[in-house]
């Protein structure tokens, strides 16, 4: 994370003011939400872990749900799967997870087994008969991407709450080398 959004200080990591100023409002909101989720890996939502920011995982889930509902109107015809539903599908179907985030975001974290939207785009017709599940950070970008795939005839779902919901559910993520993050 060094240099991207944070810089090292004597007290640990702090937001990089230069980088924060270059972000738009939406990106800043997502960055703030991501910082709230950082403690979620320490426990599940049922345990209501309270982060250093003073917000419990239950409150984080409620905030995420509010944002998801707001975005949902942009792609109403795309079916969604929750994290639990996705895990059930992975166990019983041939599911292709497609990460539609930027290369920089993917370098930091991805769902295990996911492929990038760039790779999917190059070979998408080989996946025509598979279940496609798209995700991004919160759900807007992947919802729009899934909408386009549905119009092309793919069986595609949006992961509700995307990678933030996945992390808040205590599920693992990996970095670009395949190592847990």
N, C-alpha and C positions, 0 to 999 in steps of 0.2 A: 504494500500500500504506500510505501515511501514515495513522496513527491506528487502522487496523483491528487488526492483530496486531503491528505494529512501530512504533517511534518513533525519530526521528532522534536520534543522539548524536554527540559529537565524533569517535568512531571509526567512524561509519557507522550502520547499522541494527541495532537490538537488539530482542528480544521485549518487548512491552508487558506488564509484570507484572499490571496491572489486568485486561487482556483475557485473559491466560493463566489467571488465577484463575477467571474466569467460565466457562471451558470444561470440559466433561465429559471423562472419561478417554479415550473414543474419539476425540473431537475433538482432544484434545491429541496423541494418537498420530498422527492424520492430519496435524496441523500439523507435527509433528516429521519425519514421512516426507516431507512436501512440502519442508521445508527441506533435507533430504538430496538431493532430486532437483534442486534449483536449479542445480547445476553440470552436470547431465546434458546441457544444451543445448550444452555446449562440446565434446562428443565422443560417439561411439557406444559402446555397451556392449562391442564387440569391443576397443576401445582401452583399456578399463579405466581411464578417467580417475579420478583420485583427487581428491575434493573437499576443501575446507578442513577438513571434519569428519574426514578421514582414511579415509573409506569409498569404495571404488571403485564405479563404476557396476555392475560385475558383482555386488558385494555388495548393492547397492541392489536390483537385480533379484531376487536370491535372497530378500531380506527381503520384497519385494513379493509374490513367488510364495508365500511362507509365509502371508502374510495372505490372499491370494486363495484358497488351498486351504482355509483355515479358514472363510471365508465361503461357499465353494462348496456346502457341505452344506445351506445355507438355501434353495437354489433348484436342486435337482439336475436338474430336467427342462428347464431353459433351456439351449439350446446356446450355445456360446461361439465367438468368433472372436478370433484373435490380431491384433496390429497388422498383420502381414504379410498375413494372410488377409483382413482388412478392406480393405486397399489393393487386393488382387486383386479383391474383390467390387465395390469402387467403380469399378474400371476396366471391369468387364464387366456390372454390373447397376445398376438404379435403386435406390440405397441411400438411406435416410433416417436420418441420424444424430440421435439424440435425447439431449440433455443433461438429466439429471434432477436436477442439483445446484441449489442455491439461487440466487436472483437475484444475491446478493453474489458467490458463486463464479463465476457466469457472467460477471459484469461484468469480472472479472480475466482469465479465459481460457476459451476454448472451442475445440473442434476446428473447423477451417475448414469451412463449409457446414452445420454443425449447427444444429438448431432446439431451442428450449426444450421441456420436457415440457408446459408450459402451452399453448404454441402447438400442439403436436402434439395435445393433448387436445381442443382446440377444432375441429380439422379431421382427426381421426384416421381417419375412415372414407374420406377421399379417398386415404389411404395403404394401404388394405386389401390391395391387390395388390402392394405394394412390399416390399422387404426392409428391415426396421427393425433398427437397431443402436443399443442404448442404452449410455450410459456415465455414470459419476459420477466420484468421485475415485479410489476403489480398486476398487469393483465390487459392494458390498453393495446400495446403494440402487437401482442400475440393474438388478441381478439380480431384486430383488423387483418392480420396475416391469415388467420384461420378463415375469416369471412371470404377472402379471395380464393383460398383453397377449396372451400365448399362450392363456390361458383364454378370451379373447374371439375367438380364431381368427386372430390376426396371425402372420405369418412374422417372428419376432423373434429376435435374437441379443444376447448380452451381450458387450461388448468386454472381454476378459480383461485384468484389471489397470487397465482404464479409462484416464483421462487420464494417470495416472502412468506406465503402460506406454507410452503414446503419446509422452510427453516423454522418457522414458528411451531410447526408440528413435530419438531425435533428430528427431522429427516436429514441424512447426510448430503453434503455437497462436496464436489471435488474441484481442484484447480486444473489448469491447462495441462499439467503433467500427469493428472489422474490421482494426485495425492489428496487426501481429505483436507478440507480447510476449516 
